[in-house]
Amino acid sequence: MTEFERNVYEAVKLIPQGKVATYGQIAELAGYPRAARAVGNALHRNPDETNVHCNRVVNADGRLAKSFGFGGPDEQRRRLIADGVYVVNYRVDLEEYRIDLNELKKGRSGRP
């Protein structure tokens, strides 16, 4: 596993149940702000889907991943709904469910 992948997985772990983050937010939090696409690739290789909830990562406009690595968009939709995220036409309302990046950064640094 690369350092980039470790950073991505640690960033994804910070997304609480009932919230989502975009690939771009995770890239920024992982320290690679221009690597949103690479975040998607890393999530396809997620070695620990029990603890790294990659279903909580969506596109910049709230769309679910067309090729969600663990069962396709229907499975991502199912997991998000189970998390308490309302999904309409395979899209999440980012105004309501997107985590604030500053909150993710606080979680990453361990600050209250």
Summary of the structure (lengths in Angstrom):
residues: 112
radius of gyration: 12.7
end to end distance: 29.7
largest distance: 36.6
contacts: 333
relative contact order: 0.19
helix: 50%
strand: 10%
